[in-house]
Amino acid sequence: MIIDTHMHPTNKPDKAWRHDGDPFTGERTLKMMDGPYTINGKPRRIDYGCIMPPPGNTVWQDGMRTGREGIRDYMAYITELVVAHPDRFIGNFLYNPRFGPENGAKELEFHVKEYGYKMMKLHANMHAYRPDRALDWLRPVLRVCDELGIVVLIHTGDGPYSIPTQFYPIIREFPNVNFILAHFGVQTGGVYCFEALYMILDSPNVYGESGWLLQSRIVEFAQQMEKHQLVFGTDSPPNEPGMWARELEVLCGPPPQGMNLSEEDLEGYLGNNMARLLGLDPTPPPRDLKEAELRLTDTYASPTADRAGV
C-alpha cells in the first residue's frame, strides 16, 4: 500500500497559506489520492492519507471558542472525514498547547478512543512556543501518546521554533514514542536536513518524512539510514503527491541518482514503514500490471486481503 503521512484537507480557506481557489476539501483530496500515479511502470493510488487541519486554522482568532470546545471545533472537519472514509483517511490530531496543555491531552485521548485517531502533529512555529523550553506544555499530551501508542509528526525546517534539534529534549524524554520529522528539516526558512539525519541515525524512535527533502539528499541519506526509518509524506496541498513519489522511485535506478533499491524496499518507503507504525499490515508491491490495476478499484478487497485470490 501507499500511505501519505501528511495531508491537509479543509472545508474553509487556509488562513496561513491562503491558497487560491476553492477550499481543498476531502472530496478533492480523495480524487488526488486516486491518481493514478505511475511507479516503476505500474499505476498506483495513495491508499491511505493521514489527515489534519491546515495549521493556520488551528491558531485562535477572534470568534473562535477556547479550551476543549475550541479544539474540537478546529478538528471537526477532519473527524467528519475520518468517520465517513475510514478505509482511506487516518486521523492526525493537531495539538495547539495555547488551548491549554491538559485540554489538548484530554482531547487527543478523546479523538483516539472515539474516532480511531492514530497520530498527533506538533507545529511549534505556527503556535509560537519554543519546544525545548516549553516542556511542561508538551509533557501532558506526550504522556497520552506514550500510553496509547500514538505516532508524533513534528513540523521541522524553519526558525525560530522548528529547528529539528529543538525537539531533542522531549524526544529523549519519551523514548517509547515514535517521532517523524516532517519535511526532513526542510521548509520555508531553512535547510536543516543534516540535523534531521543525525537525529535519525542517533535515535531509533526518530523517523524522516521524505516530502520537501532534496532528491539528491534522499539518495545520500537513504544509504545511511535504517530502511524502516524513512516514510512517504507530501504536505498536500500545496504539494502534489506524484512528484514526491517520483523522488522515491528514483532510488530504484542505478547510482548516482539512485541506489538500485528493490521494489520491496521502495514499498517500505512508500507505505509499509508507516503501516507498521500505525499498526496496519504491510503489503508487498503489486506483482504485475494486472494486479496494480486491480488495486486501483474499490472492488479490490483491501490492502490486507489474501493475495492468493488476487
C-alpha positions in Angstrom: 0.0 0.0 0.0 1.0 3.6 -0.3 0.4 5.9 2.8 0.8 9.6 2.7 1.6 10.7 6.2 0.9 14.4 5.7 -2.3 15.8 4.1 -4.4 18.9 4.9 -8.0 18.7 3.6 -10.2 21.6 4.6 -13.7 22.9 4.0 -12.6 26.6 4.6 -9.7 28.7 3.3 -6.3 28.0 4.8 -5.8 31.1 7.0 -2.0 30.8 6.9 -1.1 29.6 3.4 -4.1 31.3 1.8 -4.3 29.0 -1.2 -6.0 30.4 -4.3 -9.3 28.8 -5.4 -11.9 26.8 -3.5 -11.0 25.0 -0.3 -9.2 21.7 -0.8 -11.9 19.5 0.6 -11.9 15.8 1.4 -13.5 15.1 -1.9 -10.7 16.8 -3.8 -8.2 15.0 -1.6 -9.7 11.6 -2.4 -9.6 12.4 -6.1 -6.0 13.4 -5.8 -5.2 10.3 -3.9 -6.8 8.1 -6.5 -4.3 9.4 -9.1 -3.3 7.1 -10.7 0.5 7.7 -10.3 2.9 5.6 -12.3 5.6 4.0 -10.2 8.0 1.5 -11.8 5.7 1.2 -14.7 2.6 0.3 -12.7 -0.4 2.6 -11.9 -0.8 3.2 -8.2 -3.0 5.2 -5.9 -2.5 6.5 -2.4 -4.4 4.0 -0.3 -4.4 6.0 3.0 -3.9 9.6 3.8 -3.1 10.8 7.3 -5.1 13.9 7.6 -5.1 17.0 9.8 -6.3 20.6 9.5 -4.2 23.3 7.9 -2.2 24.5 10.9 -3.1 28.1 10.3 -6.8 27.2 11.0 -5.8 25.9 14.4 -4.5 29.3 15.7 -7.0 31.1 17.9 -8.7 34.0 16.2 -11.5 36.3 17.3 -14.8 34.5 17.3 -13.3 31.0 18.0 -14.2 29.2 21.2 -11.4 28.3 23.6 -10.5 25.3 25.7 -11.7 21.8 24.7 -14.6 23.2 22.7 -12.2 25.2 20.5 -10.0 22.2 19.9 -13.0 20.1 19.0 -14.2 22.8 16.6 -10.9 23.1 14.7 -10.7 19.3 14.4 -14.3 18.8 13.5 -14.0 18.5 9.7 -11.1 16.1 9.9 -13.2 13.9 12.3 -16.1 14.1 9.8 -13.8 12.8 7.0 -12.3 10.0 9.2 -15.8 8.8 10.1 -17.0 9.0 6.5 -14.0 7.4 4.9 -12.2 5.0 7.4 -10.9 3.0 4.5 -8.9 6.0 3.2 -8.3 8.5 5.9 -6.4 8.2 9.2 -6.9 11.0 11.8 -3.9 13.1 12.9 -4.7 15.3 15.9 -3.1 18.8 15.6 -2.1 19.9 19.1 -2.0 23.6 20.0 -0.9 24.0 23.6 -2.3 27.5 23.7 -5.8 26.0 24.0 -4.4 24.5 27.3 -2.0 21.6 27.6 -4.3 19.5 29.8 -7.2 20.3 27.4 -5.2 19.1 24.5 -4.2 15.9 26.2 -7.8 15.1 27.1 -8.9 15.9 23.5 -6.2 13.8 22.0 -7.3 10.8 24.2 -11.0 11.5 23.2 -10.2 11.6 19.5 -8.1 8.4 19.7 -10.7 6.4 21.6 -13.8 7.8 20.0 -12.7 8.2 16.4 -9.6 6.0 16.0 -7.0 8.8 15.5 -3.5 7.3 15.3 -1.2 10.3 15.0 -0.6 13.8 16.5 1.2 16.7 15.0 3.3 19.5 16.7 3.7 22.8 14.9 5.7 25.0 17.3 6.2 27.8 14.8 2.5 28.2 14.0 1.6 28.0 17.7 4.6 30.2 18.8 6.4 28.2 21.5 10.0 27.1 21.9 9.8 23.3 22.2 13.0 22.8 24.2 11.8 25.2 26.9 8.1 24.6 26.8 8.4 21.0 28.1 5.5 21.5 30.5 3.3 22.3 27.6 4.3 19.1 25.8 4.5 16.5 28.5 0.8 16.1 29.2 0.0 15.2 25.5 3.1 13.1 25.1 2.1 11.0 28.1 -1.1 10.2 26.2 0.9 9.3 23.1 3.2 7.1 25.2 0.2 5.3 26.8 -1.9 4.9 23.6 0.9 4.2 21.1 0.3 7.4 19.1 2.8 8.5 16.4 4.0 12.1 16.6 4.6 14.1 13.5 6.8 17.2 14.1 6.9 20.2 11.7 10.6 21.0 11.1 12.7 23.2 8.8 12.4 26.8 9.9 13.2 29.0 12.8 12.7 30.3 15.3 10.9 27.3 16.9 11.0 24.4 14.4 14.7 23.6 14.1 14.9 19.8 14.4 17.3 19.7 17.4 15.0 21.9 19.5 12.8 18.8 19.9 15.6 16.6 21.2 14.7 17.2 24.9 11.1 15.9 24.5 12.2 13.1 22.2 14.8 11.9 24.7 12.2 12.1 27.5 9.8 9.8 25.6 11.9 7.0 24.1 8.9 4.7 23.5 7.1 7.3 21.4 7.8 7.3 17.6 8.6 10.7 16.2 8.5 11.6 12.5 10.5 14.7 11.4 8.1 16.2 8.9 9.8 17.8 5.8 13.1 16.2 6.9 14.2 19.5 8.3 13.5 21.4 5.1 10.7 24.1 4.9 10.2 27.8 4.4 13.0 29.2 6.4 16.0 26.8 6.2 17.5 23.5 5.2 18.3 21.6 8.4 18.3 18.2 6.7 21.7 17.1 8.1 20.4 17.9 11.6 17.4 15.7 10.9 19.6 12.9 9.5 21.9 12.8 12.6 18.9 12.7 14.9 17.6 9.7 12.9 20.9 8.0 13.0 21.3 8.6 16.7 17.7 7.8 17.8 15.8 4.5 17.0 12.5 6.2 17.7 13.0 9.1 15.2 11.9 8.8 11.5 12.3 11.1 8.5 9.5 12.2 6.2 10.5 12.3 2.5 8.5 15.3 1.3 10.4 18.6 0.8 13.7 16.8 1.0 16.1 17.5 -1.9 16.2 14.5 -4.2 20.0 14.1 -4.2 19.9 14.1 -0.4 17.3 11.4 -0.3 19.7 9.1 -2.2 22.6 10.1 0.1 20.6 9.7 3.3 18.7 6.6 2.4 22.1 4.7 2.1 22.9 5.7 5.7 19.6 5.2 7.5 17.9 2.0 8.6 15.4 1.1 5.8 12.4 1.4 8.1 13.2 5.0 9.2 12.1 6.8 6.0 8.4 7.4 5.3 6.4 9.0 2.5 4.7 12.3 3.1 3.8 15.1 0.8 2.3 18.0 2.7 -0.6 18.2 0.2 -1.8 20.8 -0.5 0.0 22.8 -1.6 2.2 20.0 -2.8 1.2 17.4 -5.4 1.9 13.8 -4.3 3.2 12.4 -7.6 6.4 14.5 -7.6 7.4 13.2 -4.2 6.6 9.6 -5.1 8.8 10.0 -8.1 11.7 11.2 -5.9 11.5 7.8 -4.1 11.0 5.8 -7.2 14.3 7.2 -8.5 16.1 5.2 -5.7 15.4 2.0 -7.8 17.7 3.3 -10.5 21.5 3.0 -10.6 23.9 5.4 -8.9 24.4 8.3 -8.7 20.8 9.3 -9.0 19.6 6.0 -7.4 20.9 3.2 -5.3 19.5 0.1 -7.0 16.7 -0.1 -4.4 14.4 -3.2 -4.7 10.7 -2.7 -5.3 10.1 -4.4 -1.9 12.2 -1.8 -0.1 10.6 1.0 -2.1 7.2 -0.3 -0.9 8.6 0.2 2.6 9.3 3.8 2.0 6.0 4.4 0.2 3.8 2.8 2.8 4.9 -0.3 4.7 7.1 1.5 7.1 4.3 3.8 8.0 1.8 0.9 8.1 3.9 -0.8 10.8 4.0 2.4 12.9 0.2 2.7 12.6 -0.5 -0.9 13.4 -1.6 -1.9 9.9 -0.5 -5.0 8.0 2.2 -4.2 5.4 1.7 -5.4 1.8 4.1 -6.5 -1.0 4.3 -4.3 -4.1 2.0 -5.3 -7.0 3.5 -8.3 -8.8 2.4 -7.1 -12.3 0.4 -4.6 -14.2 -2.9 -6.6 -13.8 -2.6 -6.7 -10.0 -1.7 -3.0 -9.9 -4.8 -2.1 -11.9 -7.0 -4.2 -9.6 -5.7 -2.3 -6.6 -7.0 1.0 -8.2 -10.6 -0.2 -7.9 -12.8 -0.4 -4.8 -13.5 -4.0 -5.8 -10.0 -4.9 -4.7 -10.9 -6.5 -1.3 -8.5 -4.5 0.9 -4.7 -3.8 1.2 -4.6 -6.7 3.7 -6.6 -9.2 1.6 -5.4 -12.7 1.0 -3.2 -12.4 -2.0 -3.8 -16.0 -3.1 -7.1 -14.9 -4.6 -5.7 -11.9 -6.5 
